[in-house]
Amino acid sequence: MFPRALRDTRLITATVLVASTVALVGQLLNPPQLVVAASGPGADVTTVGSYFTYREVGIVAVAACLLGASGTALLLDGRSDSRTDPDRPRVATDGSSDGRGSDELLETRRREWEEHADELGATERVVYEAVLDADGVRPQREIVDETDLSKATVSRTLDSLESKALVERKRRGTGNVVMLL
């Protein structure tokens, strides 16, 4: 499904993520203890507390940076998956396009979306067509109002459509905006 180089990169990144997490947790959970010993009669050995040396601080800093970088790389890599064709023009949520005529682009996308609608169940089709009627972008609350379906039914249906990579929900204020992919 993915090219070998991409799989290898993801594997290396995931390995760095796990290794840096183990190093960071190991250092933070087991700080070295500072032991003070006094010499002379009645000398006593006392543990003052846990303090990090410069070496341990360096390990924590490097592990934290690697953890953040590898986690971010995996997160962003997951967002740019192979669902979308990089050569295909994109329509922004504000209605602008990438330079082609917006009417032509919208009609092309509408034909693609209508092909997907034929493969859906009854409730999925109702919700999908409600978004399609709004040119591919519609607030979730409007879908509930227009379809007379309950909020829970619309939410579950959108979960199903998202799992099929047909729609995507984006958080906007206190609600969601649903976009066709």
C-alpha positions in Angstrom: 0.0 0.0 0.0 2.8 2.4 0.9 6.2 2.6 -0.9 8.9 0.8 0.9 10.9 4.0 1.6 7.9 5.5 3.3 7.3 2.4 5.4 10.9 2.4 6.4 10.8 6.1 7.3 7.7 5.6 9.4 9.3 2.6 11.1 12.4 4.5 12.0 10.4 7.5 13.2 8.3 5.2 15.4 11.4 3.5 16.8 12.9 6.9 17.7 9.6 7.9 19.3 9.6 4.7 21.5 13.3 4.9 22.4 13.1 8.6 23.3 10.0 7.9 25.4 11.7 5.1 27.3 14.8 7.3 27.9 12.8 10.2 29.0 10.6 8.2 31.4 13.6 6.3 32.7 15.5 9.5 33.5 12.5 11.3 35.1 11.4 8.4 37.2 14.9 7.5 38.5 16.8 10.7 39.4 20.1 10.1 41.1 20.2 10.8 44.8 22.7 13.1 46.3 24.5 11.4 49.2 26.4 13.5 51.8 28.8 11.8 54.1 30.6 13.6 57.0 33.9 12.3 58.2 35.0 12.2 61.8 33.7 10.7 65.0 30.0 9.9 64.8 30.0 10.4 61.0 26.7 10.0 59.3 25.7 9.4 55.7 22.6 11.3 54.7 20.6 11.3 51.5 19.8 15.0 50.7 17.5 14.5 47.8 17.3 13.9 44.1 19.3 16.2 41.8 20.0 15.9 38.1 23.6 16.2 36.9 24.3 18.1 33.7 24.6 14.7 31.9 21.1 13.7 33.0 19.7 17.1 32.1 21.2 16.7 28.6 19.7 13.2 28.2 16.3 14.5 29.2 16.5 17.5 26.9 17.6 15.4 23.9 15.0 12.7 24.6 12.3 15.4 24.9 13.3 17.0 21.6 13.4 13.6 19.8 10.0 12.6 21.3 8.4 15.9 20.1 10.0 15.8 16.7 9.2 12.1 16.0 5.7 12.4 17.4 5.0 15.5 15.2 6.5 13.8 12.1 4.2 10.7 12.6 1.2 12.9 13.3 1.7 15.1 10.2 2.6 12.1 8.1 -0.7 10.5 9.0 -2.6 13.6 7.8 -1.0 13.5 4.4 -2.1 10.0 3.5 -2.7 8.6 0.1 -6.5 9.3 0.1 -6.0 12.5 -1.9 -4.3 12.9 -5.2 -1.7 15.6 -5.0 -2.3 16.6 -8.7 -6.1 17.0 -8.1 -7.2 20.6 -7.5 -8.4 21.4 -4.0 -11.4 23.5 -3.0 -10.7 25.6 0.1 -13.4 25.9 2.8 -13.9 29.5 1.8 -14.9 28.5 -1.7 -11.7 29.5 -3.4 -9.8 27.1 -5.6 -6.3 26.6 -6.8 -6.5 28.5 -10.0 -8.9 26.5 -12.2 -12.4 27.7 -12.9 -14.3 27.2 -9.7 -17.5 26.1 -11.5 -15.7 23.5 -13.6 -13.9 22.2 -10.5 -17.1 22.1 -8.5 -18.8 20.2 -11.2 -15.9 17.7 -11.4 -16.0 17.2 -7.6 -19.8 16.9 -7.6 -19.6 14.1 -10.2 -17.0 12.3 -8.0 -19.1 12.8 -4.9 -22.3 11.5 -6.6 -20.5 8.3 -7.6 -19.8 7.7 -3.9 -23.4 8.4 -2.9 -24.6 5.3 -4.9 -22.6 3.0 -2.5 -24.1 4.3 0.7 -26.8 3.1 3.0 -30.1 5.1 3.5 -29.0 7.3 6.5 -25.5 7.7 5.1 -26.9 8.8 1.8 -29.2 11.4 3.4 -26.4 13.0 5.4 -23.9 12.8 2.5 -26.4 14.4 0.1 -27.1 17.2 2.6 -23.4 18.1 2.5 -23.3 17.6 -1.3 -26.2 20.0 -1.7 -24.1 22.7 0.1 -21.3 22.2 -2.4 -19.3 20.0 -0.1 -19.1 22.1 3.0 -21.8 22.4 5.7 -22.0 22.9 9.5 -23.0 19.7 11.3 -25.9 21.5 13.1 -27.4 22.4 9.7 -27.4 18.8 8.7 -29.3 17.9 11.9 -31.8 20.7 11.1 -32.3 19.9 7.5 -32.6 16.1 7.7 -34.7 15.9 10.9 -32.3 13.2 12.1 -31.2 13.3 15.7 -27.8 14.8 16.7 -26.7 11.3 17.7 -27.8 9.7 14.5 -26.0 12.4 12.4 -22.9 12.1 14.5 -22.8 8.2 14.2 -23.5 8.5 10.5 -20.6 11.0 10.1 -18.3 8.7 12.0 -19.2 6.0 9.5 -18.6 8.3 6.5 -15.3 9.4 8.0 -14.2 5.8 8.4 -14.9 5.4 4.7 -12.8 8.5 3.9 -15.8 10.3 2.3 -16.1 13.2 4.7 -14.0 15.1 7.2 -15.2 17.1 10.3 -13.3 20.2 11.3 -13.9 21.9 14.6 -15.1 25.5 14.1 -16.0 27.3 17.4 -18.5 25.3 19.3 -19.5 23.1 16.4 -18.2 21.1 13.5 -18.0 21.8 9.8 -18.4 18.8 7.5 -16.5 18.6 4.3 -16.6 16.1 1.5 -13.2 14.6 0.5 
